[in-house]
Amino acid sequence: MVGIERGKALLDDLIEKAGGCAVVDGGFATQLERHGASINDPLWSALCLIKDPDLIKRVHLEYLVAGANVLITSSYQATLPGFLSRGFSTEEGELLLKKSVKLAVEARDKFWDAKRRTPGNSHNRALVAASIGSYGAYLADGSEYSGCYGPHVSIDKLKDFHRRRLQVLVEAGPDLLAFETIPNKLEAQACVELLEEENVQIPSWICFSSVDGENAPSGESFKECLTIINKSNKVAAVGINCAPPHFIQSLIQKFKELTGKIIVVYPNSGEIWDGIAKRWLPSKCFDDDKFEFFATRWRDSGAKLIGGCCRTTPSTIRAISRVLKNDS
């Protein structure tokens, strides 16, 4: 078994060993800020790749201790144009991208080496997913929640935007690739075509955001979006990230009807991000107890990977992990 099939088998095996539903980590920038990192910046959590890589590793370890089976790298907003605009060379930018994978792999290996030697260890060896944020995340103008990239953004422009970052992250050797907060059909298609063109041999997931609980942020139906993704054998899982948690159950049910692929969900806490003012607005929020309560419902509806996104923490992941373990 080689390439993509081997990667998919690793993911299937992880899910099976976790009792049918594996746990993805939680909010990364949220946890960096809790440790005092200042990341109100277009590079967001990628800023710590430059300023404080040890803190990134520490946060990865905190999520592993909390029960995460999948670590997502700190590369969501790490783009080569973003690094270039800050005065880094292309080579330096590429090294920072690779570093995001290296730090997650080192944290995973350190944790696993310790656990493997522990009698009665109930942990599984975690997988590392390299995060690839949407074009809107790079623009840092909130368009990953509107899907409005304007008339000048073509599929070729999106492929060119993602191509080199994808190549560099693949070279770094993660177990999975995670395309995150994709807001429209065009970018989903760009991701699928790019995986084919580059003949990527690492399985991917593609996650959309949703602002109405029914459709992609662009207003396009998930049926349209998933029809494209279903044709790709490079994409192992599809789902939703960084959407309010009260949308998740009905979206899982919808996705279950539209695809045979693994379903992954990692919602935010329910607070609303103001992309213009760059701050979180207070709103109806899920606490850890609610995540614990709904995690089993999401699993029973068909999700096989469950975690948290913005404003969730290791204690959220601990609650999800505990309830899924006890209930499987």
C-alpha positions as CSV (number, residue, x, y, z in Angstrom):
1,M,0.0,0.0,0.0
2,V,1.5,3.3,-1.1
3,G,0.9,7.0,-1.1
4,I,-2.6,8.2,-0.7
5,E,-4.1,4.8,0.2
6,R,-1.6,4.4,3.0
7,G,-2.5,7.8,4.3
8,K,-6.2,7.1,4.2
9,A,-5.6,3.8,6.0
10,L,-3.7,5.6,8.8
11,L,-6.7,7.9,9.2
12,D,-9.2,5.1,9.1
13,D,-7.1,3.2,11.6
14,L,-7.0,6.2,14.0
15,I,-10.7,6.6,13.9
16,E,-11.3,2.9,14.5
17,K,-8.8,2.8,17.4
18,A,-10.5,5.9,18.9
19,G,-13.8,4.0,19.0
20,G,-15.3,5.3,15.8
21,C,-14.8,9.0,16.3
22,A,-11.4,10.7,16.7
23,V,-10.7,14.0,18.4
24,V,-9.2,17.0,16.6
25,D,-7.5,19.8,18.6
26,G,-9.0,23.2,19.4
27,G,-8.4,26.9,19.0
28,F,-4.7,27.6,18.4
29,A,-4.6,31.4,18.4
30,T,-6.9,31.4,21.4
31,Q,-4.5,29.3,23.4
32,L,-1.4,31.3,22.2
33,E,-3.2,34.4,23.5
34,R,-4.0,32.8,26.8
35,H,-0.2,32.3,27.2
36,G,0.3,36.0,26.6
37,A,1.2,36.0,22.9
38,S,0.1,39.2,21.0
39,I,-1.0,38.1,17.6
40,N,-3.4,40.8,16.4
41,D,-1.6,40.8,13.1
42,P,-2.4,39.7,9.4
43,L,-0.1,36.7,10.0
44,W,-2.2,35.8,13.1
45,S,-0.9,32.6,14.9
46,A,1.8,32.3,12.2
47,L,3.5,35.2,13.9
48,C,4.6,32.8,16.6
49,L,6.4,30.7,14.1
50,I,8.8,33.7,13.9
51,K,8.6,35.0,17.4
52,D,8.0,32.1,19.7
53,P,8.2,28.6,18.2
54,D,8.6,27.0,21.6
55,L,5.1,28.3,22.5
56,I,3.6,26.6,19.4
57,K,5.1,23.3,20.5
58,R,3.8,23.8,24.0
59,V,0.3,24.4,22.8
60,H,0.4,21.3,20.6
61,L,1.5,19.3,23.7
62,E,-1.4,20.8,25.7
63,Y,-3.9,19.5,23.2
64,L,-2.3,16.1,23.1
65,V,-2.5,15.9,26.9
66,A,-6.2,16.9,26.6
67,G,-6.9,14.0,24.3
68,A,-6.5,15.3,20.7
69,N,-5.9,12.5,18.1
70,V,-5.2,15.1,15.4
71,L,-3.0,18.2,15.6
72,I,-3.5,21.0,13.1
73,T,-0.4,23.0,12.3
74,S,0.0,26.8,12.9
75,S,0.1,27.5,9.2
76,Y,-3.5,28.6,8.6
77,Q,-2.6,32.2,7.9
78,A,1.1,31.5,7.0
79,T,1.3,32.3,3.3
80,L,4.3,33.1,1.2
81,P,2.9,36.5,0.0
82,G,2.2,37.3,3.7
83,F,5.7,36.5,4.7
84,L,7.1,38.4,1.7
85,S,5.1,41.5,2.7
86,R,6.9,41.4,6.1
87,G,10.3,41.5,4.5
88,F,11.1,37.8,4.5
89,S,12.6,36.1,1.5
90,T,10.8,33.3,-0.4
91,E,13.3,30.8,1.1
92,E,12.7,32.1,4.7
93,G,8.9,31.9,4.1
94,E,9.2,28.4,2.9
95,L,11.3,27.4,6.0
96,L,8.7,28.9,8.3
97,L,6.0,26.9,6.6
98,K,8.0,23.7,7.0
99,K,8.7,24.7,10.6
100,S,4.9,24.7,11.3
101,V,4.8,21.0,10.4
102,K,8.1,20.2,12.2
103,L,6.9,21.7,15.5
104,A,3.7,19.7,15.4
105,V,5.5,16.4,14.5
106,E,8.1,17.0,17.2
107,A,5.3,17.6,19.8
108,R,3.5,14.5,18.6
109,D,6.6,12.3,18.7
110,K,7.7,13.5,22.1
111,F,4.2,12.8,23.6
112,W,3.9,9.4,21.9
113,D,7.4,8.3,22.9
114,A,6.5,9.0,26.6
115,K,3.0,7.4,26.3
116,R,4.2,4.3,24.4
117,R,6.3,3.3,27.3
118,T,3.6,3.8,29.9
119,P,1.8,0.5,30.9
120,G,-1.9,0.7,30.3
121,N,-1.5,3.6,27.8
122,S,-4.9,4.3,26.2
123,H,-3.6,7.0,23.8
124,N,-3.3,6.5,20.1
125,R,-0.4,8.0,18.0
126,A,-1.8,11.3,16.8
127,L,-1.7,12.5,13.2
128,V,-0.5,15.9,12.1
129,A,-2.7,17.8,9.6
130,A,-1.0,20.7,7.8
131,S,-3.4,23.7,7.8
132,I,-4.1,25.5,4.6
133,G,-6.3,28.5,5.2
134,S,-8.5,29.9,2.5
135,Y,-7.6,32.8,0.2
136,G,-9.9,34.9,2.4
137,A,-7.9,34.1,5.5
138,Y,-4.8,35.6,3.7
139,L,-6.7,38.7,2.8
140,A,-7.6,39.1,6.5
141,D,-10.7,41.1,5.6
142,G,-13.3,38.6,6.7
143,S,-14.0,37.3,3.2
144,E,-13.6,33.7,4.4
145,Y,-17.0,34.3,6.0
146,S,-18.6,36.0,3.0
147,G,-17.1,34.0,0.1
148,C,-17.0,37.3,-1.9
149,Y,-13.6,37.3,-3.6
150,G,-14.7,39.7,-6.3
151,P,-14.9,39.3,-10.1
152,H,-11.1,39.3,-10.6
153,V,-10.4,36.2,-8.6
154,S,-10.5,33.2,-11.0
155,I,-9.9,29.5,-10.4
156,D,-6.4,29.9,-11.8
157,K,-5.6,32.8,-9.5
158,L,-6.7,30.6,-6.5
159,K,-4.6,27.7,-7.7
160,D,-1.6,29.9,-8.1
161,F,-2.1,31.4,-4.6
162,H,-2.3,27.9,-3.0
163,R,0.2,26.0,-5.2
164,R,3.6,26.8,-3.7
165,R,2.4,26.6,-0.1
166,L,0.8,23.3,-0.8
167,Q,4.1,22.0,-2.3
168,V,6.1,23.1,0.6
169,L,3.8,21.7,3.2
170,V,3.7,18.4,1.4
171,E,7.5,18.3,1.3
172,A,7.5,18.8,5.1
173,G,5.8,15.4,5.5
174,P,2.5,15.8,7.5
175,D,0.0,12.9,7.7
176,L,-2.9,15.0,6.4
177,L,-3.6,18.3,4.7
178,A,-6.4,20.4,6.1
179,F,-8.0,23.0,3.8
180,E,-9.9,25.3,6.2
181,T,-12.7,27.8,6.1
182,I,-13.3,27.4,2.4
183,P,-16.2,29.9,1.6
184,N,-17.2,29.1,-1.9
185,K,-17.5,26.5,-4.7
186,L,-14.7,28.1,-6.7
187,E,-12.1,27.7,-4.1
188,A,-13.2,24.1,-3.3
189,Q,-12.8,23.3,-7.0
190,A,-9.3,25.0,-7.0
191,C,-8.2,22.8,-4.1
192,V,-9.4,19.6,-5.8
193,E,-7.8,20.5,-9.1
194,L,-4.6,21.5,-7.4
195,L,-4.4,18.2,-5.6
196,E,-4.7,16.4,-8.9
197,E,-2.3,18.6,-10.8
198,E,0.4,18.2,-8.1
199,N,-0.4,14.5,-7.7
200,V,-0.4,14.9,-3.9
201,Q,0.0,11.6,-2.1
202,I,-1.2,12.8,1.3
203,P,-4.9,12.7,2.0
204,S,-6.8,15.9,2.6
205,W,-9.8,17.2,4.2
206,I,-11.7,20.3,3.0
207,C,-13.7,22.2,5.5
208,F,-16.2,25.0,4.8
209,S,-17.4,27.7,7.0
210,S,-21.1,28.6,7.1
211,V,-22.9,31.7,8.3
212,D,-26.5,30.6,7.8
213,G,-26.3,27.0,8.8
214,E,-27.6,25.9,5.4
215,N,-25.1,26.9,2.7
216,A,-21.5,27.9,2.1
217,P,-20.9,31.6,3.0
218,S,-21.1,32.5,-0.7
219,G,-24.7,31.3,-0.7
220,E,-23.9,28.3,-2.9
221,S,-25.4,25.1,-1.8
222,F,-23.3,22.4,-0.2
223,K,-24.7,20.0,-2.7
224,E,-22.9,22.0,-5.5
225,C,-19.7,22.2,-3.4
226,L,-19.6,18.5,-2.5
227,T,-20.4,17.3,-6.0
228,I,-17.0,18.6,-7.0
229,I,-15.2,17.1,-3.9
230,N,-16.9,13.7,-4.2
231,K,-15.1,13.1,-7.6
232,S,-11.7,13.4,-5.9
233,N,-9.9,10.4,-4.4
234,K,-7.3,12.8,-2.9
235,V,-9.9,14.2,-0.4
236,A,-10.6,11.8,2.4
237,A,-12.9,13.9,4.5
238,V,-15.1,17.0,4.2
239,G,-16.8,19.1,6.8
240,I,-17.3,22.4,8.7
241,N,-14.9,24.5,10.7
242,C,-15.2,27.8,12.4
243,A,-19.0,27.9,12.2
244,P,-21.3,28.4,15.2
245,P,-21.8,25.1,17.1
246,H,-25.6,25.3,16.9
247,F,-25.4,24.8,13.1
248,I,-23.4,21.6,13.3
249,Q,-25.8,18.8,13.8
250,S,-28.1,19.7,10.9
251,L,-25.0,20.3,8.7
252,I,-23.7,16.8,9.6
253,Q,-27.0,15.3,8.6
254,K,-27.0,17.3,5.3
255,F,-23.4,16.2,4.5
256,K,-24.2,12.6,5.4
257,E,-26.8,12.7,2.5
258,L,-24.4,14.4,0.1
259,T,-21.2,12.4,0.5
260,G,-19.7,9.1,1.4
261,K,-16.5,10.7,2.7
262,I,-15.5,11.0,6.4
263,I,-17.2,14.0,8.0
264,V,-15.1,16.3,10.1
265,V,-16.5,19.1,12.3
266,Y,-14.7,21.6,14.5
267,P,-16.9,24.6,15.3
268,N,-16.0,27.7,17.1
269,S,-17.5,28.6,20.5
270,G,-20.4,30.5,19.0
271,E,-18.9,33.9,19.5
272,I,-18.9,36.1,16.4
273,W,-15.7,37.6,14.8
274,D,-15.9,41.1,13.6
275,G,-13.6,41.0,10.6
276,I,-13.5,44.8,10.3
277,A,-12.9,45.7,14.0
278,K,-10.8,42.5,14.4
279,R,-12.4,41.5,17.6
280,W,-14.8,38.9,19.0
281,L,-18.4,40.1,19.7
282,P,-20.2,38.7,22.7
283,S,-23.0,36.3,21.6
284,K,-24.6,33.1,22.5
285,C,-21.7,30.9,23.4
286,F,-21.1,27.2,23.9
287,D,-19.2,26.3,27.1
288,D,-17.3,23.1,27.6
289,D,-20.3,21.3,29.1
290,K,-22.4,22.1,26.0
291,F,-19.6,20.8,23.7
292,E,-19.5,17.6,25.8
293,F,-23.3,17.2,25.5
294,F,-23.3,17.8,21.7
295,A,-20.2,15.9,20.8
296,T,-22.0,12.6,21.2
297,R,-24.9,13.9,19.2
298,W,-22.6,15.0,16.4
299,R,-20.9,11.6,16.5
300,D,-24.3,9.8,16.4
301,S,-25.3,12.0,13.4
302,G,-22.3,10.7,11.5
303,A,-19.2,12.8,12.3
304,K,-16.0,10.8,12.6
305,L,-13.6,13.7,13.5
306,I,-14.7,16.2,16.1
307,G,-12.8,19.2,17.6
308,G,-13.0,22.9,18.2
309,C,-11.9,26.0,16.4
310,C,-11.7,29.7,17.5
311,R,-12.2,30.4,21.3
312,T,-12.1,26.7,22.2
313,T,-9.3,25.5,24.5
314,P,-7.7,22.3,25.8
315,S,-10.4,22.0,28.4
316,T,-13.0,21.9,25.6
317,I,-11.0,19.2,23.9
318,R,-10.6,17.3,27.2
319,A,-14.4,17.4,27.6
320,I,-15.0,16.2,24.1
321,S,-12.4,13.4,24.4
322,R,-13.7,12.2,27.7
323,V,-17.3,11.9,26.6
324,L,-16.5,10.2,23.3
325,K,-14.1,7.8,25.1
326,N,-16.6,6.9,27.8
327,D,-19.4,6.6,25.4
328,S,-17.8,4.5,22.7
